[in-house]
Amino acid sequence: MRTTITIFLISLFCNFSYSQLNWTVIKYDSLGNRHDDVFFLDDHLGWAVDGSGGSVFKTTDGGLTWELKFQTSNYLRNIEFLNEDIGFFGTLDNKFYRSVDGGDTWGLVTILPNPPAICGLDAVGTSTIYGCGAYFSTLPYIIKSIDSGVTWQYIDMSAYATGLVEILFIDEQVGYVSGKNSAGGIILKTEDGGVSWTEIYNSQTPGDYVWKLQLLENNTHIYGSIQSPVTGRLLKSTDSGQTWETLPFVEKFVQAVGFITPDHGWMGGHTTGFYETTDGGHTWNFLGIGNNLNRIFVINAHLVYASGAGLYKYGYSTLSTGVTEGKPKDALSVTITPNPFSEKLNFSIDFQHGDNLVAELYDASGKLLKELLIDKVDKAQKKNYSVDFPYSPGKYILNIHTNNGRRSFNVSKI
């Protein structure tokens, strides 16, 4: 008997010692679509949305298998559940959906006025859900329900922002929303359930977004990703937002951020996979996995999920899932002609699906000069744009931002 126990303990120790915490690909779309969001209620039950693929997936085994539950022509941005039955997903196409059967079926939600897009969702408590939008909207807003999504309140946020991306609440009354205003990337805080808001951070660089937020250490630590045409940054506070520190990141268009301790975390964005830090963001190491990251969803220090070109899982692993990851398709095929130019700036974009376009002009140093245009693209097509250019000859940066990506192009006026 003692021999049997000894052999068992040795076997258990060996199995544990060969296990290690690492990232693995648990789902990849062969079409190259981006998974914009992933959400888990516990270690095993979760959902994910495929952006331009318009698909909702569900897993009950921690991501080993995924079942397609819903598909639409809309671009899906986020997904959130209050409990095992009641959940929501937002689109970037004037549609917002609710499920009351665990995501098996979905119905449209009516909100007046109708939000053009929902970029962020957060369920809190037993019956409260918040949403916000949009990154491309000049009239930002928050939606709120306190009865599990039966009725909704629309909150005009144009006094505080010019675009909202992420919303995150500690409880039904205290929460944060992030995005941008004319001065830079912002974080706003409410302590009365969204009735009033206070700006607690501004990057003071026009064109920046504070894209994603995370809370840690009993909500005293706040982490944010600053997406910028100039320099992407990690934003963090260790005193509930009273003071802030920004640290440079390797990609300008960083989006995903997630920490499991104050020192250990990851970031990534439109053109990068997982970069890891173990010193609070002062240095970063590329892990060689992932692409086009948007969300890092932390459950605990030993279990994290993420979404991007694929779906990813961080945890103890001894075996590969067998899922391989290809290269995501380029959803931003942009042609600028002529370049250099003498009068108007002409460019075309080959849209692979319905989309939203924000085009901005920066000088050579990265200073925002003008938001050139905002356009709603209703279907896959190639569109041509021509804008007046009342600026002196020289070098400039054209920044193109759509649902699936953000890129900068050097242009010259002669």
C-alpha positions as CSV (number, residue, x, y, z in Angstrom):
1,M,0.0,0.0,0.0
2,R,2.8,2.4,1.0
3,T,4.6,1.5,-2.3
4,T,1.4,2.3,-4.3
5,I,1.1,5.7,-2.6
6,T,4.7,6.5,-3.2
7,I,4.5,5.7,-6.9
8,F,1.3,7.8,-7.1
9,L,3.0,10.8,-5.5
10,I,6.0,10.5,-7.7
11,S,3.8,10.3,-10.8
12,L,1.8,13.3,-9.6
13,F,5.0,15.3,-8.9
14,C,6.4,14.4,-12.3
15,N,3.2,15.4,-14.1
16,F,3.0,18.7,-12.3
17,S,6.7,19.5,-12.9
18,Y,6.2,19.0,-16.6
19,S,3.2,21.3,-16.6
20,Q,3.8,25.0,-17.0
21,L,1.9,28.2,-17.3
22,N,1.8,29.3,-20.9
23,W,-0.3,30.6,-23.7
24,T,-1.9,28.3,-26.2
25,V,-4.2,28.8,-29.2
26,I,-7.6,27.3,-28.4
27,K,-9.5,28.5,-31.5
28,Y,-8.6,30.1,-34.8
29,D,-10.8,31.3,-37.7
30,S,-9.4,29.9,-41.0
31,L,-11.0,32.9,-42.8
32,G,-8.7,35.2,-40.8
33,N,-11.5,37.1,-39.1
34,R,-10.7,38.8,-35.8
35,H,-12.3,37.6,-32.6
36,D,-13.1,40.9,-31.0
37,D,-14.1,39.7,-27.5
38,V,-14.2,36.7,-25.2
39,F,-16.0,36.4,-21.9
40,F,-16.1,33.7,-19.2
41,L,-18.5,33.3,-16.2
42,D,-16.2,30.7,-14.6
43,D,-13.3,28.4,-15.5
44,H,-15.3,26.5,-18.1
45,L,-18.4,28.5,-19.3
46,G,-17.6,31.2,-21.8
47,W,-18.6,32.9,-25.1
48,A,-16.7,34.7,-27.8
49,V,-17.6,36.8,-30.9
50,D,-16.0,36.8,-34.3
51,G,-16.1,40.4,-35.5
52,S,-16.5,40.6,-39.3
53,G,-17.6,36.9,-39.3
54,G,-20.7,38.0,-37.3
55,S,-20.6,34.8,-35.2
56,V,-21.2,34.0,-31.5
57,F,-19.5,30.9,-30.1
58,K,-20.0,29.1,-26.7
59,T,-17.8,26.7,-24.8
60,T,-18.6,24.6,-21.7
61,D,-15.2,23.0,-21.4
62,G,-12.8,25.9,-20.9
63,G,-12.2,26.5,-24.6
64,L,-11.4,23.0,-25.8
65,T,-14.4,23.0,-28.0
66,W,-16.6,25.8,-29.3
67,E,-20.1,25.7,-30.7
68,L,-21.5,28.2,-33.1
69,K,-24.7,29.7,-31.6
70,F,-25.6,32.7,-33.8
71,Q,-24.6,34.3,-37.0
72,T,-25.4,37.6,-38.6
73,S,-24.1,40.0,-41.2
74,N,-23.3,42.6,-38.5
75,Y,-19.8,43.3,-37.2
76,L,-19.7,42.0,-33.6
77,R,-17.6,43.9,-31.1
78,N,-18.3,42.5,-27.6
79,I,-20.1,40.0,-25.5
80,E,-21.1,39.9,-21.8
81,F,-23.3,37.8,-19.5
82,L,-25.0,38.6,-16.2
83,N,-25.5,34.9,-15.4
84,E,-25.7,31.5,-17.2
85,D,-28.9,32.6,-19.0
86,I,-28.9,36.4,-19.6
87,G,-26.3,37.8,-21.9
88,F,-25.7,40.6,-24.5
89,F,-23.6,41.3,-27.5
90,G,-23.0,44.6,-29.2
91,T,-22.4,45.3,-32.9
92,L,-20.9,48.2,-34.8
93,D,-23.9,48.3,-37.1
94,N,-26.8,49.8,-35.1
95,K,-27.8,46.5,-33.6
96,F,-27.8,45.3,-30.0
97,Y,-28.8,41.7,-29.0
98,R,-30.0,40.0,-25.8
99,S,-30.3,36.3,-24.9
100,V,-32.2,34.7,-22.0
101,D,-31.3,31.1,-22.7
102,G,-27.5,31.0,-22.3
103,G,-26.8,32.3,-25.8
104,D,-28.7,29.6,-27.7
105,T,-31.1,32.2,-29.2
106,W,-30.8,36.0,-29.5
107,G,-33.3,38.9,-30.0
108,L,-32.8,42.5,-30.9
109,V,-33.0,45.1,-28.1
110,T,-34.8,48.4,-28.7
111,I,-33.2,51.5,-27.2
112,L,-34.2,55.1,-27.9
113,P,-32.4,56.8,-29.3
114,N,-30.8,53.9,-31.1
115,P,-27.0,53.7,-30.5
116,P,-25.1,53.4,-33.8
117,A,-22.7,51.0,-32.1
118,I,-21.8,49.4,-28.7
119,C,-18.0,49.3,-28.2
120,G,-17.9,48.3,-24.5
121,L,-20.2,46.2,-22.2
122,D,-20.0,45.4,-18.5
123,A,-22.4,43.4,-16.3
124,V,-22.3,44.2,-12.6
125,G,-24.4,42.9,-9.7
126,T,-27.4,40.7,-10.4
127,S,-29.3,42.8,-12.9
128,T,-27.3,45.8,-14.0
129,I,-25.6,46.1,-17.4
130,Y,-23.7,49.1,-18.9
131,G,-22.6,49.7,-22.5
132,C,-20.8,52.5,-24.3
133,G,-19.9,53.8,-27.7
134,A,-18.6,54.5,-30.1
135,Y,-15.0,54.9,-31.1
136,F,-16.1,56.5,-34.4
137,S,-19.0,58.6,-33.0
138,T,-18.9,62.3,-32.5
139,L,-21.9,61.9,-30.1
140,P,-20.8,59.4,-27.5
141,Y,-23.2,57.7,-25.1
142,I,-23.7,55.2,-22.4
143,I,-26.6,52.7,-22.1
144,K,-27.8,51.3,-18.8
145,S,-30.3,48.7,-17.6
146,I,-31.0,47.8,-14.0
147,D,-33.6,45.1,-14.8
148,S,-31.4,42.6,-16.7
149,G,-31.9,44.3,-20.1
150,V,-35.7,44.6,-20.1
151,T,-35.6,48.4,-20.2
152,W,-32.8,50.8,-21.0
153,Q,-31.6,54.3,-20.2
154,Y,-29.6,56.3,-22.8
155,I,-27.0,58.8,-21.4
156,D,-25.6,61.5,-23.6
157,M,-21.8,61.8,-22.9
158,S,-21.0,64.5,-25.4
159,A,-20.1,66.9,-22.6
160,Y,-17.2,64.7,-21.6
161,A,-16.0,62.8,-24.7
162,T,-15.8,62.6,-28.5
163,G,-15.7,58.8,-28.5
164,L,-16.0,56.0,-26.0
165,V,-14.6,52.5,-26.2
166,E,-14.5,50.7,-22.8
167,I,-16.7,50.6,-19.7
168,L,-15.9,48.9,-16.4
169,F,-17.7,49.0,-13.1
170,I,-16.8,48.0,-9.6
171,D,-20.4,47.9,-8.4
172,E,-23.7,49.2,-9.6
173,Q,-22.7,52.8,-8.7
174,V,-18.9,53.2,-9.1
175,G,-17.3,52.7,-12.5
176,Y,-15.1,54.0,-15.3
177,V,-15.5,54.6,-19.0
178,S,-12.6,55.4,-21.4
179,G,-12.1,56.7,-24.9
180,K,-11.1,60.1,-26.2
181,N,-12.0,63.8,-26.3
182,S,-10.5,66.7,-28.3
183,A,-7.5,66.9,-25.9
184,G,-6.5,63.3,-25.8
185,G,-7.3,59.8,-24.5
186,I,-9.5,59.9,-21.4
187,I,-10.8,58.0,-18.4
188,L,-14.0,59.2,-16.7
189,K,-15.3,58.0,-13.3
190,T,-18.8,58.0,-11.8
191,E,-19.9,57.3,-8.2
192,D,-23.6,57.7,-8.8
193,G,-24.4,55.1,-11.5
194,G,-23.6,57.3,-14.4
195,V,-25.6,60.4,-13.5
196,S,-22.4,62.5,-13.3
197,W,-18.8,61.9,-14.4
198,T,-15.4,63.3,-13.5
199,E,-12.4,63.2,-15.8
200,I,-9.6,61.4,-13.8
201,Y,-7.1,61.0,-16.7
202,N,-6.3,62.8,-20.0
203,S,-3.2,61.9,-22.1
204,Q,-3.2,65.4,-23.5
205,T,-2.3,64.0,-27.0
206,P,-5.1,64.5,-29.5
207,G,-5.7,61.3,-31.5
208,D,-5.1,59.0,-28.5
209,Y,-7.7,56.5,-27.2
210,V,-7.6,54.8,-23.8
211,W,-8.8,51.6,-25.4
212,K,-9.1,48.9,-22.7
213,L,-9.2,49.0,-18.9
214,Q,-8.5,46.4,-16.1
215,L,-8.8,46.5,-12.3
216,L,-6.6,44.6,-9.9
217,E,-5.6,44.5,-6.2
218,N,-9.1,45.1,-4.8
219,N,-9.7,47.7,-7.5
220,T,-6.9,50.0,-6.3
221,H,-4.8,49.2,-9.4
222,I,-6.1,50.4,-12.8
223,Y,-4.5,49.4,-16.1
224,G,-5.2,50.9,-19.5
225,S,-3.9,50.6,-23.0
226,I,-3.3,53.9,-24.8
227,Q,-3.7,53.5,-28.6
228,S,-1.9,56.3,-30.5
229,P,-0.6,57.3,-33.9
230,V,2.5,58.5,-32.1
231,T,3.5,56.0,-29.3
232,G,1.5,53.3,-27.7
233,R,1.6,53.2,-23.9
234,L,0.7,51.3,-20.8
235,L,-1.3,53.5,-18.4
236,K,-1.5,52.5,-14.8
237,S,-2.5,53.8,-11.4
238,T,-1.8,52.1,-8.0
239,D,-4.0,54.5,-6.0
240,S,-7.5,54.2,-7.6
241,G,-6.8,56.8,-10.2
242,Q,-5.4,59.6,-8.1
243,T,-2.0,59.5,-9.8
244,W,-1.0,57.9,-13.1
245,E,2.1,56.5,-14.8
246,T,2.6,55.9,-18.5
247,L,5.2,53.6,-19.9
248,P,6.0,53.1,-23.6
249,F,4.9,50.0,-25.5
250,V,6.3,48.5,-28.7
251,E,3.2,49.1,-30.8
252,K,1.3,52.3,-31.5
253,F,-2.1,50.7,-31.9
254,V,-2.0,48.7,-28.7
255,Q,-5.4,47.5,-27.5
256,A,-5.4,44.5,-25.2
257,V,-4.1,44.8,-21.6
258,G,-4.2,42.3,-18.8
259,F,-2.2,41.8,-15.5
260,I,-2.3,39.0,-13.0
261,T,-0.1,40.7,-10.5
262,P,1.1,44.3,-10.3
263,D,4.3,43.3,-12.1
264,H,3.2,40.4,-14.4
265,G,1.0,41.1,-17.4
266,W,0.6,41.2,-21.1
267,M,-0.3,43.7,-23.9
268,G,-0.8,43.5,-27.6
269,G,-2.6,45.2,-30.5
270,H,-3.5,45.3,-34.2
271,T,-0.1,44.2,-35.4
272,T,1.3,42.3,-32.5
273,G,0.8,39.2,-30.4
274,F,1.5,38.8,-26.7
275,Y,4.2,40.9,-25.2
276,E,4.9,40.0,-21.5
277,T,6.2,42.1,-18.7
278,T,7.4,40.9,-15.3
279,D,8.5,44.3,-14.0
280,G,5.3,46.3,-14.2
281,G,5.6,47.4,-17.9
282,H,9.1,48.8,-17.9
283,T,10.4,46.0,-20.2
284,W,8.5,43.7,-22.6
285,N,9.3,40.4,-24.2
286,F,7.5,39.0,-27.3
287,L,6.2,35.5,-26.7
288,G,5.9,34.5,-30.3
289,I,2.1,33.7,-30.2
290,G,-1.0,35.7,-31.0
291,N,-1.9,38.5,-33.4
292,N,-4.4,41.4,-33.7
293,L,-5.2,41.2,-30.0
294,N,-8.1,43.1,-28.5
295,R,-9.1,41.6,-25.2
296,I,-7.3,39.9,-22.3
297,F,-9.8,38.4,-19.8
298,V,-8.2,37.6,-16.4
299,I,-10.0,35.0,-14.3
300,N,-7.1,34.5,-11.8
301,A,-3.3,34.3,-11.7
302,H,-3.4,30.8,-13.2
303,L,-6.2,31.2,-15.8
304,V,-6.5,33.9,-18.5
305,Y,-8.3,34.0,-21.8
306,A,-7.7,36.4,-24.7
307,S,-9.1,37.2,-28.1
308,G,-7.6,38.4,-31.4
309,A,-6.8,36.6,-34.6
310,G,-7.6,33.6,-32.5
311,L,-8.8,32.7,-29.0
312,Y,-6.1,32.0,-26.5
313,K,-5.7,30.5,-23.0
314,Y,-3.1,31.0,-20.4
315,G,-2.9,28.2,-17.8
316,Y,-1.2,25.0,-16.8
317,S,-0.6,23.0,-20.0
318,T,1.3,19.8,-20.9
319,L,-0.3,19.2,-24.3
320,S,-0.9,21.3,-27.3
321,T,-4.5,21.9,-28.3
322,G,-3.5,21.0,-31.8
323,V,-4.9,24.4,-33.1
324,T,-2.6,26.2,-35.5
325,E,-2.7,29.9,-36.1
326,G,-2.5,31.4,-39.5
327,K,-2.1,35.0,-40.6
328,P,-5.2,37.3,-40.2
329,K,-6.4,38.9,-43.4
330,D,-5.5,42.6,-44.0
331,A,-8.8,44.4,-43.6
332,L,-7.2,47.8,-44.5
333,S,-6.1,47.7,-48.1
334,V,-5.4,51.4,-48.7
335,T,-4.2,53.0,-51.9
336,I,-3.0,56.7,-52.0
337,T,-2.5,58.2,-55.5
338,P,-0.8,60.3,-56.4
339,N,1.7,60.5,-53.6
340,P,3.3,63.1,-53.5
341,F,0.3,65.2,-54.5
342,S,-0.2,68.9,-55.3
343,E,-3.8,69.8,-54.4
344,K,-6.3,67.2,-53.1
345,L,-5.4,64.2,-51.0
346,N,-6.9,61.2,-52.8
347,F,-7.1,57.7,-51.4
348,S,-9.2,54.5,-51.8
349,I,-10.0,51.7,-49.4
350,D,-11.0,48.2,-50.4
351,F,-13.5,47.3,-47.6
352,Q,-13.9,43.5,-47.0
353,H,-17.2,44.0,-45.2
354,G,-19.5,46.7,-43.8
355,D,-17.3,49.1,-41.8
356,N,-16.8,52.4,-40.0
357,L,-14.1,54.7,-41.1
358,V,-12.3,57.5,-39.2
359,A,-9.6,59.3,-41.3
360,E,-7.3,61.8,-39.5
361,L,-4.4,63.9,-40.6
362,Y,-1.2,64.5,-38.5
363,D,1.9,66.5,-39.2
364,A,5.3,64.8,-39.4
365,S,5.8,65.0,-35.7
366,G,2.5,63.3,-34.9
367,K,0.4,66.3,-34.0
368,L,-3.2,65.9,-34.9
369,L,-4.2,68.5,-37.5
370,K,-7.7,67.5,-38.5
371,E,-10.3,64.8,-38.5
372,L,-10.7,64.5,-42.3
373,L,-13.9,62.4,-42.4
374,I,-16.1,59.8,-40.7
375,D,-17.9,57.4,-43.0
376,K,-20.3,54.5,-42.5
377,V,-19.7,51.8,-45.1
378,D,-22.8,49.6,-45.5
379,K,-21.2,46.6,-47.4
380,A,-18.1,45.2,-48.9
381,Q,-16.8,47.6,-51.6
382,K,-14.0,49.7,-52.8
383,K,-14.5,53.4,-52.0
384,N,-12.7,56.5,-53.2
385,Y,-12.1,59.6,-51.1
386,S,-10.9,63.0,-52.1
387,V,-10.3,65.7,-49.4
388,D,-9.2,69.3,-49.6
389,F,-5.6,69.9,-48.3
390,P,-5.1,73.6,-47.3
391,Y,-1.7,72.9,-45.8
392,S,1.8,73.9,-46.8
393,P,4.0,71.6,-48.9
394,G,5.7,69.0,-46.7
395,K,5.4,65.6,-45.1
396,Y,2.2,64.4,-43.3
397,I,0.7,61.3,-41.8
398,L,-2.7,59.9,-42.9
399,N,-4.2,57.7,-40.2
400,I,-7.0,55.3,-41.2
401,H,-9.1,53.6,-38.5
402,T,-11.8,51.0,-39.2
403,N,-13.5,48.2,-37.2
404,N,-10.7,45.7,-38.0
405,G,-7.6,47.8,-37.7
406,R,-5.7,51.1,-37.7
407,R,-2.8,52.1,-39.9
408,S,-0.7,55.2,-40.6
409,F,0.6,56.2,-44.1
410,N,3.2,58.8,-45.0
411,V,1.9,61.3,-47.5
412,S,3.6,64.4,-49.1
413,K,2.4,67.6,-50.6
414,I,4.5,69.3,-53.2
